[in-house]
Amino acid sequence: MHGVVRADTDAAYEDALTVRYAVFVDEQGVPEELEVDEHEGRATHYVAYADDAPVGAARWREYDDETVKVERVAVRETHRGEGWGARLMDAVEDDARDAGYERARLHAQTPVVDFYSARGYEQRGEEFEEAGIPHVEMEKPL
């Protein structure tokens, strides 16, 4: 398998979690108990595969009637710079738009703000800390 798929099976969801733990817990030091939260069951999850290996993950969930919150966007260090983040975001944004949502909101880690800005996201408010990492809130129309 090669590409981004919705994680509609237990196996695909486990693959998404594998990527998230590798990036957020192992690489960035996010406490393990913060990685899986109360929103897992109501979020729509995605996993990116390169030659059958899970290399990226993302999820979205309803924020309000018009807005989705995009979360847990991660690409393994070995596959960064290959376009996986863009492909994951395309899948998330397309599905959210198709589901009738008008806006996407996210908390971007400050080192990747330019990635989201290039996709049309605009910063809302000041920098804040989340899981010990500086973030900014960003939003864009779908």
Residue pairs with C-beta under 8 A, 6 or more apart in sequence:
1 49
1 52
2 49
2 50
2 51
2 52
3 48
3 49
3 87
4 46
4 47
4 48
4 49
4 56
4 84
4 87
4 88
4 90
4 91
5 12
5 46
5 47
5 49
6 12
6 44
6 45
6 46
6 91
6 95
7 13
7 15
7 16
7 45
7 46
7 47
7 57
12 45
12 47
13 45
13 47
15 47
15 49
15 54
15 57
16 45
16 46
16 47
16 54
16 57
16 59
16 72
17 36
17 57
18 54
19 47
19 48
19 54
19 55
19 56
19 57
19 74
19 75
19 76
20 35
20 57
20 72
20 74
21 32
21 35
22 74
22 76
23 74
23 75
23 76
23 77
24 30
24 35
24 72
24 74
24 131
25 31
25 32
25 35
27 77
28 133
29 132
30 131
30 132
30 133
31 131
34 131
39 61
39 71
42 61
42 62
43 59
43 60
43 61
43 71
44 59
44 60
44 61
44 92
44 95
45 57
45 58
45 59
46 56
46 57
46 58
46 59
46 88
46 91
46 92
47 54
47 56
47 57
48 54
48 55
48 56
48 57
48 75
48 84
48 87
48 88
49 55
50 79
50 82
50 84
55 75
55 76
55 78
55 79
55 84
56 73
56 74
56 75
56 76
56 79
56 84
56 85
56 87
56 88
57 72
57 73
57 74
57 88
58 70
58 71
58 72
58 73
58 74
58 88
58 89
58 91
58 92
59 70
59 71
59 72
59 92
60 68
60 69
60 70
60 71
60 92
60 95
60 96
60 104
61 68
61 69
61 71
62 68
62 69
62 101
63 69
63 105
66 101
66 102
66 103
67 101
67 102
67 103
67 104
67 105
67 139
68 92
68 96
68 99
68 101
68 103
68 104
68 105
68 142
69 104
69 105
69 106
70 89
70 92
70 93
70 96
70 104
70 105
70 106
71 106
71 107
73 85
73 88
73 89
73 92
73 106
75 84
75 85
75 88
85 112
85 115
86 119
89 119
92 104
93 104
93 142
96 104
96 142
97 142
101 142
102 141
102 142
103 139
103 140
103 141
103 142
104 121
104 139
104 140
104 142
105 124
105 137
105 138
105 139
106 116
106 121
106 137
106 138
106 139
107 130
107 135
107 136
107 137
107 138
108 115
108 116
108 121
108 135
108 136
108 137
108 138
109 133
109 134
109 135
110 127
110 134
110 135
110 136
113 123
113 136
113 138
116 138
117 123
117 138
119 140
120 140
120 141
121 138
121 139
121 140
122 138
122 139
122 140
123 136
123 137
123 138
124 136
124 137
124 138
124 139
125 136
125 137
126 136
127 134
127 135
127 136
128 134
128 135
128 136
128 137
129 135
